[in-house]
Amino acid sequence: MMSIITSSVSQGFLWSIMAIGVYLTFRILDIADMTAEGSFPLGAAVTARALTTGHGPIAATLYGFIAGALAGLVSGLLHTKLKIPDLLTGILTMTGLYSINLWVMGLTSNLSLTTDPKLKTIFSRFPVGDDTTTVIVIGAIIVVIVIALLVMFFNTEMGLAARAVGNNQAMSAANGINNDNMKIIVYMVSNGLIALAGSLMAQSNGYADVSMGIGTLVIALSAIIIAEIFLHNLSFGMRLVTIIGGAIIYRLIIALVLELGVDPNYLRLFYALMLVLFLAIPTVQNRFRQWEQRQANRKRMSED
């Protein structure tokens, strides 16, 4: 049982970076950006290619982040300058990234990082105990850095402007904010973080795969919804912190399901059903509160 928990924690830290990236477009811009399913494997592909061609793990990881930010730039430009609807924008970029990811990996669908014993990933370069402990420690450090930088950025004048665009575009435009530029910035930061998660996941798993991005948006949204179900009315920084818990709980649920002997081929269906359940919980809670309120009102009226 302890191995399941530690494995879920280690994977949860890495997935939480991706979930935080999705959170930025999902909650700030109110967009479920499908680009995530292309930028996640893009980060993995760029990092794996860089590592196998002699680049250091830190530089390779940064390359993955930059590649994701560029993918976000493309989606941002398509949405803001060409006025393509946000859902279609994500689908178009995601579709194009499939071929780009294949090209980056040398026209192969899978690129291994374990064939060369001299090759060092960010986890093998800075070991802290066994493999799982190393992923937990380094993953936690990177998540803390990411959250700290995001809190700092979104409390600057530019960051507050970006948040204002998500809250009320008409009001932000009336105050002289360039809505399109702010959207592009959020797209870039979001997909940069998603690609960073893909980069770290490839280094943790020992390979990059062109199809590893399938379902990432569902996973991220599940982690976000789990966090929001249990915790409300928090500051921006604390909301990002709770996503870590959401991602860990999500990975723990998946690990327990696999431990019960569920066929891994059915996991995608399970992902979708879990998201439906988590999205339905707030609605059920609201209806239950409304029912309680009606019952209380009826009781009060009968007493009067």
C-alpha positions as CSV (number, residue, x, y, z in Angstrom):
1,M,0.0,0.0,0.0
2,M,2.8,2.4,0.9
3,S,4.4,1.9,-2.6
4,I,1.1,2.8,-4.2
5,I,0.9,6.0,-2.1
6,T,4.5,7.0,-2.8
7,S,4.1,6.3,-6.5
8,S,0.9,8.3,-6.6
9,V,2.6,11.2,-4.9
10,S,5.6,11.2,-7.3
11,Q,3.4,11.1,-10.3
12,G,0.9,13.6,-8.8
13,F,3.6,16.2,-8.5
14,L,4.5,15.9,-12.1
15,W,0.9,15.9,-13.3
16,S,0.1,18.9,-11.1
17,I,2.4,21.1,-13.2
18,M,0.3,20.1,-16.2
19,A,-2.9,20.7,-14.3
20,I,-1.7,24.2,-13.2
21,G,-1.0,25.0,-16.8
22,V,-4.5,23.9,-17.8
23,Y,-6.0,25.8,-14.9
24,L,-4.6,29.1,-16.3
25,T,-6.7,28.9,-19.5
26,F,-9.6,27.1,-17.9
27,R,-10.2,29.4,-15.0
28,I,-8.6,32.7,-16.1
29,L,-9.7,32.7,-19.8
30,D,-12.7,30.3,-19.3
31,I,-11.3,28.1,-22.1
32,A,-10.7,24.3,-22.1
33,D,-7.7,24.5,-24.4
34,M,-7.2,21.4,-26.5
35,T,-3.7,22.5,-27.3
36,A,-2.7,20.7,-24.1
37,E,-2.9,17.3,-25.8
38,G,-0.3,18.4,-28.3
39,S,2.0,20.5,-26.1
40,F,2.4,17.8,-23.5
41,P,4.0,15.3,-25.9
42,L,5.8,18.2,-27.6
43,G,7.6,19.0,-24.3
44,A,8.5,15.3,-24.0
45,A,9.6,15.0,-27.6
46,V,11.8,18.1,-27.5
47,T,13.5,17.2,-24.2
48,A,14.1,13.6,-25.3
49,R,15.6,14.7,-28.6
50,A,17.8,17.2,-26.8
51,L,19.0,14.6,-24.3
52,T,19.8,12.0,-27.0
53,T,21.8,14.6,-29.0
54,G,24.1,15.5,-26.1
55,H,22.4,18.4,-24.3
56,G,22.3,18.6,-20.5
57,P,19.1,17.7,-18.6
58,I,18.4,21.2,-17.3
59,A,18.8,22.8,-20.8
60,A,16.7,20.0,-22.4
61,T,13.9,20.6,-19.8
62,L,14.0,24.4,-20.6
63,Y,13.8,23.6,-24.3
64,G,10.7,21.6,-23.6
65,F,9.1,24.6,-21.8
66,I,10.0,27.0,-24.6
67,A,8.6,24.7,-27.2
68,G,5.3,24.5,-25.3
69,A,5.2,28.3,-25.0
70,L,5.6,28.6,-28.8
71,A,2.7,26.2,-29.3
72,G,0.7,28.4,-27.0
73,L,1.7,31.4,-29.0
74,V,0.4,29.7,-32.2
75,S,-3.0,29.0,-30.5
76,G,-3.1,32.5,-29.1
77,L,-2.6,34.1,-32.4
78,L,-5.1,31.8,-34.2
79,H,-7.7,32.7,-31.6
80,T,-7.1,36.4,-31.2
81,K,-5.9,37.5,-34.6
82,L,-7.7,35.2,-36.9
83,K,-10.8,35.0,-34.6
84,I,-11.0,31.3,-34.7
85,P,-13.2,29.9,-31.9
86,D,-11.1,28.7,-28.9
87,L,-12.2,25.1,-29.1
88,L,-11.4,24.8,-32.8
89,T,-8.1,26.7,-32.2
90,G,-6.9,24.0,-29.7
91,I,-8.0,21.2,-32.0
92,L,-6.1,22.7,-35.0
93,T,-2.9,23.3,-33.0
94,M,-3.1,19.8,-31.4
95,T,-3.6,18.2,-34.8
96,G,-0.6,20.0,-36.3
97,L,1.6,19.2,-33.3
98,Y,1.2,15.5,-33.9
99,S,3.2,15.7,-37.1
100,I,5.7,18.2,-35.5
101,N,6.2,15.8,-32.6
102,L,7.0,12.9,-35.0
103,W,9.4,15.1,-36.8
104,V,11.2,16.2,-33.6
105,M,11.6,12.6,-32.6
106,G,13.1,11.6,-35.9
107,L,9.9,10.3,-37.5
108,T,9.5,7.6,-34.8
109,S,6.6,7.3,-32.5
110,N,8.7,6.4,-29.5
111,L,12.1,7.7,-28.4
112,S,13.8,5.9,-25.5
113,L,16.0,7.5,-23.0
114,T,17.3,4.3,-21.5
115,T,19.4,2.9,-24.4
116,D,22.5,5.0,-23.6
117,P,23.8,4.4,-20.1
118,K,25.7,7.7,-20.2
119,L,22.5,9.7,-20.8
120,K,21.4,11.7,-17.7
121,T,17.9,12.9,-17.1
122,I,17.2,15.6,-14.5
123,F,16.3,12.9,-12.1
124,S,19.4,10.7,-12.6
125,R,21.6,13.9,-12.6
126,F,20.4,14.9,-9.2
127,P,19.5,11.7,-7.3
128,V,18.0,11.8,-3.9
129,G,17.6,8.3,-2.6
130,D,15.7,5.8,-4.8
131,D,14.0,6.7,-8.0
132,T,10.6,7.4,-6.5
133,T,12.0,9.6,-3.7
134,T,14.1,11.5,-6.3
135,V,11.0,12.2,-8.4
136,I,9.0,13.3,-5.3
137,V,11.8,15.7,-4.1
138,I,12.7,17.2,-7.5
139,G,9.0,17.3,-8.5
140,A,8.1,19.1,-5.3
141,I,10.9,21.6,-5.8
142,I,9.9,22.4,-9.4
143,V,6.2,22.7,-8.4
144,V,7.1,25.2,-5.6
145,I,9.2,27.2,-8.0
146,V,6.4,27.2,-10.6
147,I,3.8,28.3,-8.1
148,A,6.0,31.0,-6.7
149,L,6.8,32.4,-10.1
150,L,3.1,32.3,-11.1
151,V,2.0,34.1,-7.9
152,M,4.7,36.8,-8.5
153,F,3.7,37.2,-12.2
154,F,0.0,37.4,-11.7
155,N,0.4,40.0,-9.0
156,T,2.3,42.3,-11.3
157,E,0.5,44.9,-13.4
158,M,0.6,42.6,-16.5
159,G,-0.6,39.6,-14.5
160,L,-3.5,41.5,-12.9
161,A,-4.4,42.7,-16.4
162,A,-4.5,39.1,-17.7
163,R,-6.8,38.1,-14.8
164,A,-9.0,41.1,-15.4
165,V,-9.4,40.0,-19.1
166,G,-10.7,36.7,-17.8
167,N,-13.1,38.3,-15.4
168,N,-14.6,40.9,-17.7
169,Q,-13.3,41.5,-21.2
170,A,-15.5,44.6,-21.8
171,M,-14.4,46.2,-18.6
172,S,-10.7,45.5,-19.1
173,A,-10.9,46.9,-22.7
174,A,-12.5,50.0,-21.3
175,N,-9.6,50.4,-18.9
176,G,-7.1,50.3,-21.8
177,I,-6.0,46.7,-21.5
178,N,-5.1,44.9,-24.8
179,N,-7.3,41.8,-24.4
180,D,-5.7,39.9,-27.3
181,N,-2.1,40.4,-25.9
182,M,-3.1,39.2,-22.4
183,K,-4.8,36.1,-23.9
184,I,-1.7,35.3,-25.9
185,I,0.5,35.6,-22.7
186,V,-1.8,33.2,-20.8
187,Y,-1.8,30.8,-23.7
188,M,2.0,30.8,-23.8
189,V,2.5,30.4,-20.0
190,S,-0.2,27.7,-19.8
191,N,1.2,25.5,-22.6
192,G,4.8,26.1,-21.5
193,L,3.9,24.6,-18.1
194,I,2.0,21.7,-19.8
195,A,5.1,21.0,-22.0
196,L,7.3,21.2,-18.9
197,A,5.2,18.5,-17.3
198,G,5.6,16.4,-20.5
199,S,9.3,16.9,-20.3
200,L,9.5,15.8,-16.7
201,M,7.2,12.9,-17.4
202,A,9.4,11.7,-20.3
203,Q,12.5,11.9,-18.1
204,S,10.7,10.0,-15.3
205,N,9.3,7.3,-17.5
206,G,12.4,6.9,-19.6
207,Y,10.8,7.6,-23.0
208,A,8.8,10.1,-25.1
209,D,5.8,8.9,-27.0
210,V,3.8,10.7,-29.7
211,S,0.5,9.6,-28.2
212,M,1.3,10.3,-24.5
213,G,-0.8,13.5,-24.6
214,I,-4.1,11.7,-25.2
215,G,-6.4,12.3,-22.3
216,T,-4.1,14.9,-20.6
217,L,-6.9,17.6,-20.6
218,V,-9.3,15.2,-18.9
219,I,-6.7,14.3,-16.3
220,A,-5.9,18.0,-15.6
221,L,-9.5,19.0,-15.4
222,S,-10.2,16.1,-13.0
223,A,-7.4,17.3,-10.7
224,I,-8.7,20.9,-10.8
225,I,-12.3,19.9,-10.1
226,I,-11.2,17.6,-7.2
227,A,-9.3,20.5,-5.6
228,E,-12.2,22.8,-6.1
229,I,-14.7,20.4,-4.6
230,F,-13.0,20.3,-1.2
231,L,-11.6,23.8,-1.0
232,H,-13.3,27.1,-1.8
233,N,-12.7,30.9,-1.5
234,L,-8.9,30.7,-1.5
235,S,-6.4,33.1,-2.8
236,F,-4.9,32.6,-6.3
237,G,-1.7,31.1,-4.9
238,M,-3.5,28.7,-2.5
239,R,-5.7,27.6,-5.4
240,L,-2.6,26.5,-7.3
241,V,-1.4,24.7,-4.2
242,T,-4.6,22.7,-3.9
243,I,-4.2,21.5,-7.5
244,I,-1.2,19.5,-6.2
245,G,-3.5,17.7,-3.8
246,G,-6.1,17.2,-6.5
247,A,-3.5,15.6,-8.9
248,I,-2.2,13.3,-6.1
249,I,-5.7,12.2,-5.2
250,Y,-6.5,11.6,-8.8
251,R,-3.3,9.5,-9.3
252,L,-4.1,7.6,-6.1
253,I,-7.6,6.7,-7.4
254,I,-6.1,5.5,-10.7
255,A,-3.5,3.4,-8.9
256,L,-6.1,1.8,-6.6
257,V,-8.3,1.0,-9.7
258,L,-5.4,-0.7,-11.4
259,E,-4.6,-2.6,-8.1
260,L,-8.1,-4.0,-8.2
261,G,-7.3,-5.6,-11.5
262,V,-9.1,-3.3,-13.9
263,D,-7.9,-3.8,-17.5
264,P,-5.6,-0.8,-18.4
265,N,-7.3,-0.7,-21.8
266,Y,-10.5,0.7,-20.1
267,L,-8.6,3.5,-18.3
268,R,-9.6,6.1,-20.9
269,L,-13.3,5.3,-20.3
270,F,-12.7,5.5,-16.5
271,Y,-11.0,8.9,-16.9
272,A,-14.0,10.2,-18.7
273,L,-16.5,8.8,-16.2
274,M,-14.4,10.2,-13.3
275,L,-14.5,13.7,-14.8
276,V,-18.3,13.4,-15.3
277,L,-18.7,12.4,-11.7
278,F,-16.5,15.3,-10.4
279,L,-18.2,17.8,-12.6
280,A,-21.6,16.6,-11.3
281,I,-20.8,16.8,-7.6
282,P,-21.1,20.6,-7.3
283,T,-24.4,20.5,-9.1
284,V,-25.7,17.8,-6.8
285,Q,-24.4,19.7,-3.8
286,N,-26.2,22.9,-4.9
287,R,-29.5,21.0,-5.4
288,F,-29.2,19.4,-2.0
289,R,-28.6,22.8,-0.4
290,Q,-31.7,24.1,-2.3
291,W,-33.7,21.2,-1.1
292,E,-32.6,21.7,2.5
293,Q,-33.5,25.4,2.2
294,R,-37.0,24.6,0.9
295,Q,-37.5,22.1,3.7
296,A,-36.4,24.7,6.2
297,N,-38.8,27.3,4.7
298,R,-41.7,24.9,4.8
299,K,-41.0,24.1,8.4
300,R,-40.8,27.8,9.3
301,M,-44.1,28.5,7.5
302,S,-45.9,25.6,9.2
303,E,-44.7,26.8,12.6
304,D,-46.0,30.3,11.9
